[in-house]
Amino acid sequence: MKLLKILLIGFLPIFFAQNAVAQIGFSGTYTSVNTDFEFDKDFPGFAPSYTFGVDYWFRLKNQRVEFYPQLSMLRSSKEEYASVNFGGETSGQQFNMYSLKLNTRVYPFDFNGDCNCPTWKKEGPTFNKGFYFLATLGGGMLDQIGFRNGEESESSSATAISYGIGMGLDIGLSKFLTLSPFLTYERTTSTDWILHPCDICDQFPDNSILNPFSVGLHLQYRWKEY
């Protein structure tokens, strides 16, 4: 929790600055969270899961490199499976992750362009002006919930770091709205979070790596021209 508070304190002055650009962005994704989890061959990972985020925007002056500080929440599905180690009882897991991320977009086909505005104001092919690669880096809090026979059995929290890559395309909807479909692949690691649901079993060591793969939409609204 301490890490999350520090990140929020650093983020809020940027987000609420009085001279900030008049814009806000919202994103939603369908996420499949794979794992390196080998406790049970029938464990499918966490799918479907969902991620929601809100972000701000700023960019480099002379190159098309744009930055999106983001607050996000990932809510996983509840996955259950039969545990032969407990006489056929059903075990399960679910988690929520609350993060502060910095998403960075690089527009390779318009890198030296003078775009200081949404894609819809630029002349030229939409793909050349709107296609971007994305890198994401962030940290936050994982809340883990364990289940036994359908009932919540335990819960725990831990800090985590995530990083990943992706790509997307800006599509102008109107003078003030830009829609961006995108894909991302991330790795989430934690040194103090136990993914393994059975520490007393003679199984592989705990592994706390999650691999979210997301397909989503980002909607950017600017109510002032620049």
C-alpha positions in Angstrom: 0.0 0.0 0.0 2.9 2.4 0.7 4.2 2.0 -2.9 0.7 2.8 -4.3 0.4 5.9 -2.1 3.8 7.2 -3.2 2.9 6.7 -6.9 -0.5 8.5 -6.4 1.2 11.5 -4.7 3.6 11.8 -7.7 0.8 11.4 -10.2 -1.9 13.8 -8.9 -0.1 17.1 -9.4 0.3 16.2 -13.1 -3.2 15.1 -13.5 -4.9 18.1 -11.8 -2.5 20.9 -12.8 -4.4 24.1 -13.5 -2.5 24.7 -16.8 -2.9 21.2 -18.0 -4.0 20.3 -21.4 -7.8 20.1 -21.6 -8.2 16.4 -22.3 -9.0 13.1 -20.6 -8.9 9.5 -21.8 -10.7 6.3 -20.9 -9.8 2.7 -21.7 -11.4 -0.7 -21.4 -10.0 -4.1 -22.3 -10.9 -7.8 -22.5 -7.9 -9.4 -20.9 -6.7 -13.0 -20.7 -4.2 -13.5 -17.9 -1.9 -16.5 -18.4 0.4 -17.8 -15.7 3.5 -19.9 -15.3 1.4 -21.9 -12.8 1.9 -25.7 -12.9 0.0 -26.9 -9.8 -2.8 -28.4 -11.9 -2.8 -29.1 -15.6 -6.5 -28.1 -15.9 -5.9 -24.6 -14.5 -6.6 -22.3 -17.5 -5.3 -19.0 -16.2 -7.7 -16.1 -15.6 -10.0 -15.5 -18.6 -12.0 -13.6 -19.2 -10.7 -10.7 -17.1 -11.3 -7.0 -17.6 -9.2 -3.8 -17.2 -10.4 -0.2 -16.9 -8.3 2.9 -16.9 -8.4 6.7 -16.9 -5.4 8.8 -18.2 -3.9 12.2 -19.0 -1.8 13.1 -22.0 1.4 15.1 -22.8 4.1 14.7 -25.5 7.5 15.7 -26.8 7.6 19.0 -28.5 9.3 18.1 -31.8 8.8 14.3 -32.1 5.7 12.2 -32.0 6.4 10.5 -28.7 3.3 10.8 -26.4 2.9 9.9 -22.8 -0.2 8.8 -21.0 0.0 8.5 -17.2 -2.8 6.2 -16.2 -4.7 4.9 -13.2 -6.1 1.4 -13.9 -7.8 -1.6 -12.4 -7.7 -5.2 -13.6 -10.3 -7.5 -12.3 -9.7 -11.2 -13.0 -12.2 -14.0 -13.4 -12.7 -16.5 -10.7 -11.1 -19.7 -11.7 -11.8 -23.0 -9.9 -10.6 -26.6 -10.3 -10.7 -29.9 -8.5 -7.8 -30.5 -6.1 -6.9 -34.1 -5.8 -4.6 -33.2 -2.8 -7.7 -32.4 -0.7 -9.9 -35.4 -1.6 -11.6 -33.8 -4.6 -12.3 -30.4 -3.0 -12.7 -27.5 -5.3 -10.0 -24.8 -5.1 -10.0 -21.4 -6.8 -8.4 -18.0 -7.1 -9.3 -14.5 -8.1 -7.4 -11.2 -7.9 -7.7 -7.4 -8.5 -4.8 -5.2 -9.4 -4.8 -1.4 -8.9 -2.0 0.3 -10.8 -0.4 3.6 -11.8 1.2 3.2 -15.2 3.1 5.3 -17.7 2.0 4.3 -21.3 4.3 5.7 -24.0 3.3 5.8 -27.6 5.8 6.2 -30.5 4.4 7.0 -34.0 7.0 5.5 -36.4 5.5 6.6 -39.7 5.1 10.2 -38.5 7.9 10.5 -36.0 9.1 14.0 -37.1 5.6 15.2 -37.7 4.3 18.4 -36.1 1.2 16.9 -34.7 0.4 18.7 -31.5 -3.3 17.8 -31.8 -5.5 14.7 -32.3 -5.0 12.7 -35.5 -8.3 13.9 -37.0 -6.7 17.4 -37.6 -3.8 16.2 -39.7 -3.6 15.7 -43.4 -2.4 12.4 -44.8 -3.3 8.7 -44.5 -4.9 7.7 -41.2 -2.6 4.7 -40.8 0.6 6.8 -41.3 -0.6 9.5 -38.8 -2.3 7.2 -36.3 -0.4 3.9 -36.0 1.8 3.6 -32.9 3.9 1.3 -30.9 3.3 1.3 -27.1 5.4 0.6 -24.1 4.0 0.4 -20.6 5.6 0.4 -17.2 3.9 0.6 -13.8 3.4 -0.5 -10.3 0.6 -1.1 -7.9 -1.2 -3.4 -5.5 -2.4 -6.9 -6.0 -5.4 -8.2 -3.9 -5.6 -12.0 -4.1 -8.6 -14.0 -3.0 -8.6 -17.7 -2.5 -11.6 -20.0 -2.5 -12.3 -23.5 -1.2 -15.5 -25.3 -2.3 -16.9 -22.0 -3.6 -16.4 -20.1 -0.3 -13.7 -17.5 0.2 -11.0 -19.0 2.3 -8.3 -16.4 2.5 -7.1 -13.1 1.0 -3.8 -11.2 0.8 -2.2 -8.1 -0.7 1.2 -7.4 -2.2 2.9 -4.8 -4.3 3.7 -5.6 -8.0 5.6 -4.2 -11.0 4.3 -4.6 -14.5 5.9 -3.9 -17.9 4.9 -4.6 -21.5 4.5 -3.7 -25.2 1.7 -3.2 -27.6 0.4 -1.4 -30.7 -2.6 0.6 -31.7 -4.2 3.0 -34.2 -5.8 6.4 -33.6 -9.1 7.0 -35.5 -10.8 10.4 -35.4 -14.5 10.2 -34.6 -15.2 13.9 -34.4 -13.5 17.2 -33.7 -13.0 16.4 -30.1 -13.0 12.5 -29.9 -10.3 10.1 -30.9 -10.8 6.3 -30.7 -7.8 3.9 -30.5 -8.2 0.1 -30.7 -5.0 -1.5 -29.3 -3.3 -4.7 -28.2 -0.9 -5.1 -25.2 1.1 -8.0 -23.7 2.5 -7.5 -20.2 4.5 -9.3 -17.5 3.5 -8.7 -13.9 5.9 -9.8 -11.1 5.8 -9.6 -7.3 8.4 -10.7 -4.8 5.9 -11.1 -1.9 2.8 -12.4 -3.6 2.0 -16.2 -3.6 0.1 -17.4 -6.7 0.5 -21.0 -5.7 -2.8 -22.1 -4.0 -1.3 -25.0 -2.0 1.9 -24.2 -0.1 1.7 -27.4 2.0 1.6 -29.7 -1.1 4.7 -31.3 -2.6 4.5 -29.3 -5.8 6.7 -26.9 -7.8 7.9 -23.8 -6.1 5.7 -20.7 -5.9 5.6 -18.6 -9.1 4.1 -15.2 -9.0 4.4 -14.2 -12.7 1.2 -13.1 -14.5 1.1 -12.5 -18.3 -2.0 -10.3 -19.2 -2.8 -10.1 -22.9 -5.3 -7.4 -23.6 -7.5 -6.3 -26.5 -9.1 -2.9 -25.9 -10.3 0.5 -26.9 -9.1 3.9 -25.7 -11.3 7.0 -26.1 -9.7 10.4 -25.9 -11.7 13.5 -25.4 -10.2 17.0 -25.8 -12.5 20.0 -25.2 -10.0 22.6 -26.3 -8.0 23.0 -29.6 -4.3 23.4 -29.7 
